[in-house]
Amino acid sequence: MPEQVIIPKPIRDAHEWGAGVEFWVLDTAEGLLLRPKRSFAETTIEDVAGCLATAGPAKSLEEMEAGIGQAIRE
């Protein structure tokens, strides 16, 4: 069973932490540091840049603007 820590309501409200938020506990020279766990693992742009690739030749700025305009009209 996970351990529990009670965080005062004004602090929870200020950080918008609801019930059940999980934290990483880091031991520092100054004491314990609580960091909320993220829904997703932290990444860098290099980690996700591969998913940005597109198939086909690169489009010019004019072609991209025309495509955006067409999507808006539709």
PDB file of N, H, CA, C and O in Angstrom:
ATOM      1  N   MET A   1       0.848  -1.186   0.000  1.00  0.00           N
ATOM      2  CA  MET A   1       0.000   0.000   0.000  1.00  0.00           C
ATOM      3  C   MET A   1       0.893   1.248   0.000  1.00  0.00           C
ATOM      4  O   MET A   1       1.842   1.325   0.780  1.00  0.00           O
ATOM      5  N   PRO A   2       0.598   2.224  -0.866  1.00  0.00           N
ATOM      6  CA  PRO A   2       1.417   3.436  -0.912  1.00  0.00           C
ATOM      7  C   PRO A   2       1.306   4.222   0.386  1.00  0.00           C
ATOM      8  O   PRO A   2       0.281   4.199   1.067  1.00  0.00           O
ATOM      9  N   GLU A   3       2.386   4.915   0.705  1.00  0.00           N
ATOM     10  H   GLU A   3       3.219   4.934   0.152  1.00  0.00           H
ATOM     11  CA  GLU A   3       2.378   5.802   1.867  1.00  0.00           C
ATOM     12  C   GLU A   3       1.595   7.062   1.510  1.00  0.00           C
ATOM     13  O   GLU A   3       1.454   7.408   0.337  1.00  0.00           O
ATOM     14  N   GLN A   4       1.086   7.743   2.538  1.00  0.00           N
ATOM     15  H   GLN A   4       1.200   7.462   3.491  1.00  0.00           H
ATOM     16  CA  GLN A   4       0.309   8.953   2.305  1.00  0.00           C
ATOM     17  C   GLN A   4       0.889  10.110   3.103  1.00  0.00           C
ATOM     18  O   GLN A   4       1.406   9.938   4.207  1.00  0.00           O
ATOM     19  N   VAL A   5       0.786  11.296   2.509  1.00  0.00           N
ATOM     20  H   VAL A   5       0.366  11.436   1.613  1.00  0.00           H
ATOM     21  CA  VAL A   5       1.201  12.533   3.157  1.00  0.00           C
ATOM     22  C   VAL A   5       0.035  13.493   3.054  1.00  0.00           C
ATOM     23  O   VAL A   5      -0.601  13.598   2.005  1.00  0.00           O
ATOM     24  N   ILE A   6      -0.243  14.185   4.125  1.00  0.00           N
ATOM     25  H   ILE A   6       0.274  14.099   4.978  1.00  0.00           H
ATOM     26  CA  ILE A   6      -1.330  15.171   4.108  1.00  0.00           C
ATOM     27  C   ILE A   6      -0.729  16.534   3.782  1.00  0.00           C
ATOM     28  O   ILE A   6       0.148  17.030   4.490  1.00  0.00           O
ATOM     29  N   ILE A   7      -1.224  17.133   2.690  1.00  0.00           N
ATOM     30  H   ILE A   7      -1.937  16.730   2.115  1.00  0.00           H
ATOM     31  CA  ILE A   7      -0.786  18.454   2.275  1.00  0.00           C
ATOM     32  C   ILE A   7      -1.921  19.420   2.573  1.00  0.00           C
ATOM     33  O   ILE A   7      -3.060  19.163   2.181  1.00  0.00           O
ATOM     34  N   PRO A   8      -1.640  20.530   3.261  1.00  0.00           N
ATOM     35  CA  PRO A   8      -2.706  21.466   3.625  1.00  0.00           C
ATOM     36  C   PRO A   8      -3.509  21.931   2.410  1.00  0.00           C
ATOM     37  O   PRO A   8      -2.956  22.136   1.330  1.00  0.00           O
ATOM     38  N   LYS A   9      -4.808  22.094   2.600  1.00  0.00           N
ATOM     39  H   LYS A   9      -5.257  21.928   3.478  1.00  0.00           H
ATOM     40  CA  LYS A   9      -5.725  22.463   1.525  1.00  0.00           C
ATOM     41  C   LYS A   9      -5.320  23.736   0.788  1.00  0.00           C
ATOM     42  O   LYS A   9      -5.383  23.751  -0.441  1.00  0.00           O
ATOM     43  N   PRO A  10      -4.905  24.811   1.474  1.00  0.00           N
ATOM     44  CA  PRO A  10      -4.510  26.019   0.722  1.00  0.00           C
ATOM     45  C   PRO A  10      -3.365  25.748  -0.261  1.00  0.00           C
ATOM     46  O   PRO A  10      -3.334  26.337  -1.341  1.00  0.00           O
ATOM     47  N   ILE A  11      -2.435  24.875   0.095  1.00  0.00           N
ATOM     48  H   ILE A  11      -2.460  24.397   0.973  1.00  0.00           H
ATOM     49  CA  ILE A  11      -1.332  24.550  -0.812  1.00  0.00           C
ATOM     50  C   ILE A  11      -1.844  23.712  -1.973  1.00  0.00           C
ATOM     51  O   ILE A  11      -1.477  23.955  -3.122  1.00  0.00           O
ATOM     52  N   ARG A  12      -2.695  22.720  -1.681  1.00  0.00           N
ATOM     53  H   ARG A  12      -2.993  22.523  -0.747  1.00  0.00           H
ATOM     54  CA  ARG A  12      -3.278  21.899  -2.752  1.00  0.00           C
ATOM     55  C   ARG A  12      -4.066  22.764  -3.718  1.00  0.00           C
ATOM     56  O   ARG A  12      -3.951  22.606  -4.934  1.00  0.00           O
ATOM     57  N   ASP A  13      -4.865  23.675  -3.184  1.00  0.00           N
ATOM     58  H   ASP A  13      -4.958  23.803  -2.196  1.00  0.00           H
ATOM     59  CA  ASP A  13      -5.672  24.555  -4.040  1.00  0.00           C
ATOM     60  C   ASP A  13      -4.788  25.453  -4.903  1.00  0.00           C
ATOM     61  O   ASP A  13      -5.073  25.652  -6.084  1.00  0.00           O
ATOM     62  N   ALA A  14      -3.711  25.998  -4.318  1.00  0.00           N
ATOM     63  H   ALA A  14      -3.479  25.836  -3.359  1.00  0.00           H
ATOM     64  CA  ALA A  14      -2.824  26.901  -5.057  1.00  0.00           C
ATOM     65  C   ALA A  14      -2.154  26.187  -6.227  1.00  0.00           C
ATOM     66  O   ALA A  14      -1.869  26.808  -7.251  1.00  0.00           O
ATOM     67  N   HIS A  15      -1.903  24.891  -6.082  1.00  0.00           N
ATOM     68  H   HIS A  15      -2.134  24.387  -5.250  1.00  0.00           H
ATOM     69  CA  HIS A  15      -1.241  24.128  -7.147  1.00  0.00           C
ATOM     70  C   HIS A  15      -2.225  23.296  -7.968  1.00  0.00           C
ATOM     71  O   HIS A  15      -1.828  22.574  -8.882  1.00  0.00           O
ATOM     72  N   GLU A  16      -3.508  23.405  -7.634  1.00  0.00           N
ATOM     73  H   GLU A  16      -3.831  23.992  -6.891  1.00  0.00           H
ATOM     74  CA  GLU A  16      -4.569  22.655  -8.326  1.00  0.00           C
ATOM     75  C   GLU A  16      -4.321  21.149  -8.261  1.00  0.00           C
ATOM     76  O   GLU A  16      -4.469  20.443  -9.258  1.00  0.00           O
ATOM     77  N   TRP A  17      -3.940  20.667  -7.075  1.00  0.00           N
ATOM     78  H   TRP A  17      -3.820  21.242  -6.265  1.00  0.00           H
ATOM     79  CA  TRP A  17      -3.742  19.249  -6.842  1.00  0.00           C
ATOM     80  C   TRP A  17      -5.000  18.674  -6.237  1.00  0.00           C
ATOM     81  O   TRP A  17      -5.401  19.075  -5.144  1.00  0.00           O
ATOM     82  N   GLY A  18      -5.622  17.754  -6.919  1.00  0.00           N
ATOM     83  H   GLY A  18      -5.296  17.428  -7.806  1.00  0.00           H
ATOM     84  CA  GLY A  18      -6.809  17.090  -6.399  1.00  0.00           C
ATOM     85  C   GLY A  18      -6.432  15.886  -5.561  1.00  0.00           C
ATOM     86  O   GLY A  18      -5.254  15.574  -5.382  1.00  0.00           O
ATOM     87  N   ALA A  19      -7.448  15.218  -5.052  1.00  0.00           N
ATOM     88  H   ALA A  19      -8.405  15.471  -5.198  1.00  0.00           H
ATOM     89  CA  ALA A  19      -7.219  14.011  -4.262  1.00  0.00           C
ATOM     90  C   ALA A  19      -6.554  12.957  -5.121  1.00  0.00           C
ATOM     91  O   ALA A  19      -6.877  12.814  -6.300  1.00  0.00           O
ATOM     92  N   GLY A  20      -5.641  12.230  -4.543  1.00  0.00           N
ATOM     93  H   GLY A  20      -5.379  12.346  -3.585  1.00  0.00           H
ATOM     94  CA  GLY A  20      -5.008  11.119  -5.236  1.00  0.00           C
ATOM     95  C   GLY A  20      -3.801  11.467  -6.088  1.00  0.00           C
ATOM     96  O   GLY A  20      -3.260  10.597  -6.770  1.00  0.00           O
ATOM     97  N   VAL A  21      -3.361  12.734  -6.065  1.00  0.00           N
ATOM     98  H   VAL A  21      -3.800  13.441  -5.511  1.00  0.00           H
ATOM     99  CA  VAL A  21      -2.178  13.108  -6.833  1.00  0.00           C
ATOM    100  C   VAL A  21      -0.980  12.351  -6.265  1.00  0.00           C
ATOM    101  O   VAL A  21      -0.790  12.295  -5.050  1.00  0.00           O
ATOM    102  N   GLU A  22      -0.177  11.772  -7.153  1.00  0.00           N
ATOM    103  H   GLU A  22      -0.331  11.818  -8.140  1.00  0.00           H
ATOM    104  CA  GLU A  22       1.018  11.063  -6.720  1.00  0.00           C
ATOM    105  C   GLU A  22       2.242  11.943  -6.926  1.00  0.00           C
ATOM    106  O   GLU A  22       2.300  12.744  -7.859  1.00  0.00           O
ATOM    107  N   PHE A  23       3.215  11.783  -6.043  1.00  0.00           N
ATOM    108  H   PHE A  23       3.169  11.132  -5.285  1.00  0.00           H
ATOM    109  CA  PHE A  23       4.415  12.613  -6.065  1.00  0.00           C
ATOM    110  C   PHE A  23       5.667  11.760  -6.099  1.00  0.00           C
ATOM    111  O   PHE A  23       5.697  10.649  -5.571  1.00  0.00           O
ATOM    112  N   TRP A  24       6.705  12.303  -6.735  1.00  0.00           N
ATOM    113  H   TRP A  24       6.680  13.206  -7.164  1.00  0.00           H
ATOM    114  CA  TRP A  24       8.051  11.764  -6.598  1.00  0.00           C
ATOM    115  C   TRP A  24       8.601  12.368  -5.317  1.00  0.00           C
ATOM    116  O   TRP A  24       8.383  13.552  -5.060  1.00  0.00           O
ATOM    117  N   VAL A  25       9.296  11.604  -4.519  1.00  0.00           N
ATOM    118  H   VAL A  25       9.473  10.642  -4.727  1.00  0.00           H
ATOM    119  CA  VAL A  25       9.917  12.097  -3.294  1.00  0.00           C
ATOM    120  C   VAL A  25      11.422  12.102  -3.520  1.00  0.00           C
ATOM    121  O   VAL A  25      12.037  11.053  -3.714  1.00  0.00           O
ATOM    122  N   LEU A  26      12.005  13.296  -3.493  1.00  0.00           N
ATOM    123  H   LEU A  26      11.505  14.148  -3.336  1.00  0.00           H
ATOM    124  CA  LEU A  26      13.441  13.442  -3.717  1.00  0.00           C
ATOM    125  C   LEU A  26      14.104  13.864  -2.418  1.00  0.00           C
ATOM    126  O   LEU A  26      13.647  14.795  -1.754  1.00  0.00           O
ATOM    127  N   ASP A  27      15.175  13.182  -2.057  1.00  0.00           N
ATOM    128  H   ASP A  27      15.546  12.426  -2.596  1.00  0.00           H
ATOM    129  CA  ASP A  27      15.922  13.494  -0.844  1.00  0.00           C
ATOM    130  C   ASP A  27      17.002  14.503  -1.204  1.00  0.00           C
ATOM    131  O   ASP A  27      17.929  14.177  -1.945  1.00  0.00           O
ATOM    132  N   THR A  28      16.894  15.725  -0.689  1.00  0.00           N
ATOM    133  H   THR A  28      16.140  15.990  -0.086  1.00  0.00           H
ATOM    134  CA  THR A  28      17.863  16.777  -0.994  1.00  0.00           C
ATOM    135  C   THR A  28      18.601  17.168   0.284  1.00  0.00           C
ATOM    136  O   THR A  28      18.223  16.749   1.379  1.00  0.00           O
ATOM    137  N   ALA A  29      19.642  17.963   0.141  1.00  0.00           N
ATOM    138  H   ALA A  29      19.949  18.303  -0.748  1.00  0.00           H
ATOM    139  CA  ALA A  29      20.399  18.436   1.307  1.00  0.00           C
ATOM    140  C   ALA A  29      19.526  19.274   2.232  1.00  0.00           C
ATOM    141  O   ALA A  29      19.751  19.301   3.442  1.00  0.00           O
ATOM    142  N   GLU A  30      18.526  19.962   1.669  1.00  0.00           N
ATOM    143  H   GLU A  30      18.343  19.940   0.686  1.00  0.00           H
ATOM    144  CA  GLU A  30      17.646  20.823   2.468  1.00  0.00           C
ATOM    145  C   GLU A  30      16.472  20.066   3.071  1.00  0.00           C
ATOM    146  O   GLU A  30      15.786  20.594   3.947  1.00  0.00           O
ATOM    147  N   GLY A  31      16.229  18.852   2.624  1.00  0.00           N
ATOM    148  H   GLY A  31      16.786  18.423   1.912  1.00  0.00           H
ATOM    149  CA  GLY A  31      15.095  18.057   3.113  1.00  0.00           C
ATOM    150  C   GLY A  31      14.434  17.329   1.960  1.00  0.00           C
ATOM    151  O   GLY A  31      15.043  17.133   0.909  1.00  0.00           O
ATOM    152  N   LEU A  32      13.200  16.933   2.157  1.00  0.00           N
ATOM    153  H   LEU A  32      12.706  17.093   3.011  1.00  0.00           H
ATOM    154  CA  LEU A  32      12.475  16.210   1.119  1.00  0.00           C
ATOM    155  C   LEU A  32      11.816  17.180   0.149  1.00  0.00           C
ATOM    156  O   LEU A  32      11.290  18.220   0.546  1.00  0.00           O
ATOM    157  N   LEU A  33      11.854  16.825  -1.110  1.00  0.00           N
ATOM    158  H   LEU A  33      12.281  15.981  -1.433  1.00  0.00           H
ATOM    159  CA  LEU A  33      11.202  17.613  -2.149  1.00  0.00           C
ATOM    160  C   LEU A  33      10.137  16.735  -2.781  1.00  0.00           C
ATOM    161  O   LEU A  33      10.429  15.631  -3.243  1.00  0.00           O
ATOM    162  N   LEU A  34       8.901  17.222  -2.804  1.00  0.00           N
ATOM    163  H   LEU A  34       8.664  18.118  -2.429  1.00  0.00           H
ATOM    164  CA  LEU A  34       7.797  16.493  -3.424  1.00  0.00           C
ATOM    165  C   LEU A  34       7.533  17.104  -4.789  1.00  0.00           C
ATOM    166  O   LEU A  34       7.310  18.310  -4.902  1.00  0.00           O
ATOM    167  N   ARG A  35       7.559  16.267  -5.836  1.00  0.00           N
ATOM    168  H   ARG A  35       7.740  15.288  -5.744  1.00  0.00           H
ATOM    169  CA  ARG A  35       7.256  16.730  -7.189  1.00  0.00           C
ATOM    170  C   ARG A  35       6.114  15.884  -7.719  1.00  0.00           C
ATOM    171  O   ARG A  35       6.194  14.656  -7.693  1.00  0.00           O
ATOM    172  N   PRO A  36       5.048  16.517  -8.200  1.00  0.00           N
ATOM    173  CA  PRO A  36       3.941  15.725  -8.728  1.00  0.00           C
ATOM    174  C   PRO A  36       4.379  14.896  -9.921  1.00  0.00           C
ATOM    175  O   PRO A  36       5.131  15.357 -10.779  1.00  0.00           O
ATOM    176  N   LYS A  37       3.894  13.664  -9.957  1.00  0.00           N
ATOM    177  H   LYS A  37       3.283  13.289  -9.260  1.00  0.00           H
ATOM    178  CA  LYS A  37       4.181  12.811 -11.103  1.00  0.00           C
ATOM    179  C   LYS A  37       3.372  13.310 -12.282  1.00  0.00           C
ATOM    180  O   LYS A  37       2.239  13.761 -12.113  1.00  0.00           O
ATOM    181  N   ARG A  38       3.930  13.236 -13.449  1.00  0.00           N
ATOM    182  H   ARG A  38       4.850  12.870 -13.586  1.00  0.00           H
ATOM    183  CA  ARG A  38       3.252  13.658 -14.672  1.00  0.00           C
ATOM    184  C   ARG A  38       2.461  12.487 -15.239  1.00  0.00           C
ATOM    185  O   ARG A  38       2.775  11.323 -14.991  1.00  0.00           O
ATOM    186  N   SER A  39       1.419  12.825 -16.012  1.00  0.00           N
ATOM    187  H   SER A  39       1.164  13.771 -16.214  1.00  0.00           H
ATOM    188  CA  SER A  39       0.620  11.792 -16.659  1.00  0.00           C
ATOM    189  C   SER A  39       1.441  11.025 -17.682  1.00  0.00           C
ATOM    190  O   SER A  39       1.212   9.837 -17.912  1.00  0.00           O
ATOM    191  N   PHE A  40       2.397  11.713 -18.294  1.00  0.00           N
ATOM    192  H   PHE A  40       2.583  12.677 -18.107  1.00  0.00           H
ATOM    193  CA  PHE A  40       3.240  11.114 -19.308  1.00  0.00           C
ATOM    194  C   PHE A  40       4.693  11.296 -18.895  1.00  0.00           C
ATOM    195  O   PHE A  40       5.032  12.233 -18.173  1.00  0.00           O
ATOM    196  N   ALA A  41       5.526  10.412 -19.351  1.00  0.00           N
ATOM    197  H   ALA A  41       5.250   9.651 -19.938  1.00  0.00           H
ATOM    198  CA  ALA A  41       6.959  10.537 -19.064  1.00  0.00           C
ATOM    199  C   ALA A  41       7.487  11.812 -19.699  1.00  0.00           C
ATOM    200  O   ALA A  41       7.048  12.204 -20.780  1.00  0.00           O
ATOM    201  N   GLU A  42       8.435  12.460 -19.023  1.00  0.00           N
ATOM    202  H   GLU A  42       8.792  12.141 -18.145  1.00  0.00           H
ATOM    203  CA  GLU A  42       9.028  13.665 -19.576  1.00  0.00           C
ATOM    204  C   GLU A  42       9.805  13.309 -20.840  1.00  0.00           C
ATOM    205  O   GLU A  42      10.463  12.270 -20.900  1.00  0.00           O
ATOM    206  N   THR A  43       9.724  14.178 -21.850  1.00  0.00           N
ATOM    207  H   THR A  43       9.190  15.022 -21.801  1.00  0.00           H
ATOM    208  CA  THR A  43      10.406  13.952 -23.109  1.00  0.00           C
ATOM    209  C   THR A  43      11.087  15.240 -23.546  1.00  0.00           C
ATOM    210  O   THR A  43      10.847  16.308 -22.982  1.00  0.00           O
ATOM    211  N   THR A  44      11.922  15.126 -24.539  1.00  0.00           N
ATOM    212  H   THR A  44      12.117  14.258 -24.997  1.00  0.00           H
ATOM    213  CA  THR A  44      12.543  16.288 -25.167  1.00  0.00           C
ATOM    214  C   THR A  44      12.048  16.353 -26.600  1.00  0.00           C
ATOM    215  O   THR A  44      11.438  15.403 -27.090  1.00  0.00           O
ATOM    216  N   ILE A  45      12.300  17.453 -27.269  1.00  0.00           N
ATOM    217  H   ILE A  45      12.795  18.226 -26.870  1.00  0.00           H
ATOM    218  CA  ILE A  45      11.873  17.592 -28.657  1.00  0.00           C
ATOM    219  C   ILE A  45      12.554  16.535 -29.522  1.00  0.00           C
ATOM    220  O   ILE A  45      11.972  16.059 -30.497  1.00  0.00           O
ATOM    221  N   GLU A  46      13.777  16.172 -29.171  1.00  0.00           N
ATOM    222  H   GLU A  46      14.250  16.559 -28.379  1.00  0.00           H
ATOM    223  CA  GLU A  46      14.481  15.140 -29.934  1.00  0.00           C
ATOM    224  C   GLU A  46      13.765  13.794 -29.820  1.00  0.00           C
ATOM    225  O   GLU A  46      13.770  13.004 -30.765  1.00  0.00           O
ATOM    226  N   ASP A  47      13.143  13.529 -28.650  1.00  0.00           N
ATOM    227  H   ASP A  47      13.139  14.170 -27.882  1.00  0.00           H
ATOM    228  CA  ASP A  47      12.433  12.268 -28.449  1.00  0.00           C
ATOM    229  C   ASP A  47      11.220  12.146 -29.366  1.00  0.00           C
ATOM    230  O   ASP A  47      10.885  11.048 -29.811  1.00  0.00           O
ATOM    231  N   VAL A  48      10.565  13.264 -29.649  1.00  0.00           N
ATOM    232  H   VAL A  48      10.837  14.156 -29.288  1.00  0.00           H
ATOM    233  CA  VAL A  48       9.314  13.198 -30.404  1.00  0.00           C
ATOM    234  C   VAL A  48       9.421  13.735 -31.825  1.00  0.00           C
ATOM    235  O   VAL A  48       8.460  13.631 -32.586  1.00  0.00           O
ATOM    236  N   ALA A  49      10.553  14.302 -32.202  1.00  0.00           N
ATOM    237  H   ALA A  49      11.335  14.386 -31.584  1.00  0.00           H
ATOM    238  CA  ALA A  49      10.684  14.914 -33.530  1.00  0.00           C
ATOM    239  C   ALA A  49      10.444  13.907 -34.638  1.00  0.00           C
ATOM    240  O   ALA A  49       9.953  14.278 -35.704  1.00  0.00           O
ATOM    241  N   GLY A  50      10.774  12.653 -34.420  1.00  0.00           N
ATOM    242  H   GLY A  50      11.173  12.351 -33.554  1.00  0.00           H
ATOM    243  CA  GLY A  50      10.578  11.644 -35.456  1.00  0.00           C
ATOM    244  C   GLY A  50       9.128  11.482 -35.858  1.00  0.00           C
ATOM    245  O   GLY A  50       8.846  11.119 -37.000  1.00  0.00           O
ATOM    246  N   CYS A  51       8.200  11.742 -34.948  1.00  0.00           N
ATOM    247  H   CYS A  51       8.429  12.037 -34.020  1.00  0.00           H
ATOM    248  CA  CYS A  51       6.791  11.579 -35.286  1.00  0.00           C
ATOM    249  C   CYS A  51       6.261  12.764 -36.088  1.00  0.00           C
ATOM    250  O   CYS A  51       5.111  12.744 -36.526  1.00  0.00           O
ATOM    251  N   LEU A  52       7.076  13.788 -36.285  1.00  0.00           N
ATOM    252  H   LEU A  52       8.010  13.805 -35.929  1.00  0.00           H
ATOM    253  CA  LEU A  52       6.639  14.968 -37.030  1.00  0.00           C
ATOM    254  C   LEU A  52       6.902  14.847 -38.529  1.00  0.00           C
ATOM    255  O   LEU A  52       6.469  15.700 -39.304  1.00  0.00           O
ATOM    256  N   ALA A  53       7.597  13.809 -38.936  1.00  0.00           N
ATOM    257  H   ALA A  53       7.948  13.116 -38.306  1.00  0.00           H
ATOM    258  CA  ALA A  53       7.936  13.654 -40.348  1.00  0.00           C
ATOM    259  C   ALA A  53       6.660  13.471 -41.178  1.00  0.00           C
ATOM    260  O   ALA A  53       5.681  12.881 -40.722  1.00  0.00           O
ATOM    261  N   THR A  54       6.703  13.989 -42.393  1.00  0.00           N
ATOM    262  H   THR A  54       7.498  14.469 -42.762  1.00  0.00           H
ATOM    263  CA  THR A  54       5.575  13.838 -43.309  1.00  0.00           C
ATOM    264  C   THR A  54       6.044  13.131 -44.569  1.00  0.00           C
ATOM    265  O   THR A  54       7.225  13.166 -44.914  1.00  0.00           O
ATOM    266  N   ALA A  55       5.129  12.505 -45.233  1.00  0.00           N
ATOM    267  H   ALA A  55       4.170  12.476 -44.953  1.00  0.00           H
ATOM    268  CA  ALA A  55       5.446  11.827 -46.487  1.00  0.00           C
ATOM    269  C   ALA A  55       5.305  12.816 -47.630  1.00  0.00           C
ATOM    270  O   ALA A  55       4.465  13.715 -47.579  1.00  0.00           O
ATOM    271  N   GLY A  56       6.108  12.656 -48.643  1.00  0.00           N
ATOM    272  H   GLY A  56       6.790  11.926 -48.685  1.00  0.00           H
ATOM    273  CA  GLY A  56       5.986  13.505 -49.823  1.00  0.00           C
ATOM    274  C   GLY A  56       6.913  14.694 -49.771  1.00  0.00           C
ATOM    275  O   GLY A  56       7.620  14.905 -48.786  1.00  0.00           O
ATOM    276  N   PRO A  57       6.904  15.472 -50.841  1.00  0.00           N
ATOM    277  CA  PRO A  57       7.810  16.625 -50.908  1.00  0.00           C
ATOM    278  C   PRO A  57       7.366  17.739 -49.959  1.00  0.00           C
ATOM    279  O   PRO A  57       6.191  17.843 -49.608  1.00  0.00           O
ATOM    280  N   ALA A  58       8.326  18.564 -49.552  1.00  0.00           N
ATOM    281  H   ALA A  58       9.281  18.479 -49.837  1.00  0.00           H
ATOM    282  CA  ALA A  58       8.031  19.694 -48.677  1.00  0.00           C
ATOM    283  C   ALA A  58       7.145  20.695 -49.412  1.00  0.00           C
ATOM    284  O   ALA A  58       7.260  20.855 -50.627  1.00  0.00           O
ATOM    285  N   LYS A  59       6.275  21.358 -48.684  1.00  0.00           N
ATOM    286  H   LYS A  59       6.182  21.228 -47.697  1.00  0.00           H
ATOM    287  CA  LYS A  59       5.370  22.359 -49.263  1.00  0.00           C
ATOM    288  C   LYS A  59       5.961  23.750 -49.074  1.00  0.00           C
ATOM    289  O   LYS A  59       6.683  24.008 -48.110  1.00  0.00           O
ATOM    290  N   SER A  60       5.645  24.635 -50.004  1.00  0.00           N
ATOM    291  H   SER A  60       5.059  24.425 -50.786  1.00  0.00           H
ATOM    292  CA  SER A  60       6.058  26.032 -49.870  1.00  0.00           C
ATOM    293  C   SER A  60       5.103  26.724 -48.907  1.00  0.00           C
ATOM    294  O   SER A  60       4.035  26.202 -48.586  1.00  0.00           O
ATOM    295  N   LEU A  61       5.497  27.884 -48.459  1.00  0.00           N
ATOM    296  H   LEU A  61       6.364  28.308 -48.719  1.00  0.00           H
ATOM    297  CA  LEU A  61       4.642  28.659 -47.565  1.00  0.00           C
ATOM    298  C   LEU A  61       3.312  28.977 -48.239  1.00  0.00           C
ATOM    299  O   LEU A  61       2.264  28.929 -47.595  1.00  0.00           O
ATOM    300  N   GLU A  62       3.347  29.300 -49.517  1.00  0.00           N
ATOM    301  H   GLU A  62       4.199  29.339 -50.039  1.00  0.00           H
ATOM    302  CA  GLU A  62       2.119  29.614 -50.247  1.00  0.00           C
ATOM    303  C   GLU A  62       1.195  28.398 -50.308  1.00  0.00           C
ATOM    304  O   GLU A  62      -0.017  28.529 -50.133  1.00  0.00           O
ATOM    305  N   GLU A  63       1.761  27.221 -50.555  1.00  0.00           N
ATOM    306  H   GLU A  63       2.745  27.115 -50.697  1.00  0.00           H
ATOM    307  CA  GLU A  63       0.955  25.998 -50.602  1.00  0.00           C
ATOM    308  C   GLU A  63       0.331  25.692 -49.238  1.00  0.00           C
ATOM    309  O   GLU A  63      -0.824  25.274 -49.151  1.00  0.00           O
ATOM    310  N   MET A  64       1.113  25.908 -48.174  1.00  0.00           N
ATOM    311  H   MET A  64       2.051  26.248 -48.244  1.00  0.00           H
ATOM    312  CA  MET A  64       0.566  25.660 -46.825  1.00  0.00           C
ATOM    313  C   MET A  64      -0.566  26.634 -46.510  1.00  0.00           C
ATOM    314  O   MET A  64      -1.598  26.237 -45.968  1.00  0.00           O
ATOM    315  N   GLU A  65      -0.372  27.919 -46.853  1.00  0.00           N
ATOM    316  H   GLU A  65       0.466  28.242 -47.294  1.00  0.00           H
ATOM    317  CA  GLU A  65      -1.423  28.913 -46.605  1.00  0.00           C
ATOM    318  C   GLU A  65      -2.674  28.589 -47.409  1.00  0.00           C
ATOM    319  O   GLU A  65      -3.787  28.748 -46.908  1.00  0.00           O
ATOM    320  N   ALA A  66      -2.508  28.141 -48.637  1.00  0.00           N
ATOM    321  H   ALA A  66      -1.604  28.012 -49.044  1.00  0.00           H
ATOM    322  CA  ALA A  66      -3.656  27.764 -49.470  1.00  0.00           C
ATOM    323  C   ALA A  66      -4.383  26.581 -48.850  1.00  0.00           C
ATOM    324  O   ALA A  66      -5.614  26.561 -48.820  1.00  0.00           O
ATOM    325  N   GLY A  67      -3.651  25.609 -48.362  1.00  0.00           N
ATOM    326  H   GLY A  67      -2.652  25.625 -48.387  1.00  0.00           H
ATOM    327  CA  GLY A  67      -4.260  24.450 -47.718  1.00  0.00           C
ATOM    328  C   GLY A  67      -5.027  24.829 -46.464  1.00  0.00           C
ATOM    329  O   GLY A  67      -6.114  24.305 -46.219  1.00  0.00           O
ATOM    330  N   ILE A  68      -4.471  25.738 -45.662  1.00  0.00           N
ATOM    331  H   ILE A  68      -3.588  26.163 -45.861  1.00  0.00           H
ATOM    332  CA  ILE A  68      -5.166  26.211 -44.455  1.00  0.00           C
ATOM    333  C   ILE A  68      -6.439  26.944 -44.849  1.00  0.00           C
ATOM    334  O   ILE A  68      -7.493  26.737 -44.247  1.00  0.00           O
ATOM    335  N   GLY A  69      -6.340  27.813 -45.873  1.00  0.00           N
ATOM    336  H   GLY A  69      -5.484  27.981 -46.362  1.00  0.00           H
ATOM    337  CA  GLY A  69      -7.512  28.541 -46.348  1.00  0.00           C
ATOM    338  C   GLY A  69      -8.605  27.599 -46.833  1.00  0.00           C
ATOM    339  O   GLY A  69      -9.785  27.825 -46.563  1.00  0.00           O
ATOM    340  N   GLN A  70      -8.225  26.555 -47.541  1.00  0.00           N
ATOM    341  H   GLN A  70      -7.267  26.372 -47.761  1.00  0.00           H
ATOM    342  CA  GLN A  70      -9.203  25.583 -48.031  1.00  0.00           C
ATOM    343  C   GLN A  70      -9.862  24.858 -46.851  1.00  0.00           C
ATOM    344  O   GLN A  70     -11.076  24.654 -46.847  1.00  0.00           O
ATOM    345  N   ALA A  71      -9.067  24.473 -45.858  1.00  0.00           N
ATOM    346  H   ALA A  71      -8.081  24.639 -45.861  1.00  0.00           H
ATOM    347  CA  ALA A  71      -9.639  23.779 -44.690  1.00  0.00           C
ATOM    348  C   ALA A  71     -10.617  24.677 -43.946  1.00  0.00           C
ATOM    349  O   ALA A  71     -11.641  24.202 -43.457  1.00  0.00           O
ATOM    350  N   ILE A  72     -10.315  25.959 -43.856  1.00  0.00           N
ATOM    351  H   ILE A  72      -9.483  26.345 -44.254  1.00  0.00           H
ATOM    352  CA  ILE A  72     -11.226  26.904 -43.178  1.00  0.00           C
ATOM    353  C   ILE A  72     -12.531  27.017 -43.950  1.00  0.00           C
ATOM    354  O   ILE A  72     -13.609  27.027 -43.356  1.00  0.00           O
ATOM    355  N   ARG A  73     -12.436  27.102 -45.288  1.00  0.00           N
ATOM    356  H   ARG A  73     -11.560  27.094 -45.771  1.00  0.00           H
ATOM    357  CA  ARG A  73     -13.640  27.224 -46.111  1.00  0.00           C
ATOM    358  C   ARG A  73     -14.520  25.987 -46.002  1.00  0.00           C
ATOM    359  O   ARG A  73     -15.747  26.084 -46.027  1.00  0.00           O
ATOM    360  N   GLU A  74     -13.879  24.810 -45.879  1.00  0.00           N
ATOM    361  H   GLU A  74     -12.882  24.732 -45.858  1.00  0.00           H
ATOM    362  CA  GLU A  74     -14.647  23.567 -45.776  1.00  0.00           C
ATOM    363  C   GLU A  74     -15.311  23.469 -44.427  1.00  0.00           C
ATOM    364  O   GLU A  74     -16.004  22.491 -44.149  1.00  0.00           O
TER     365      GLU A  74
END
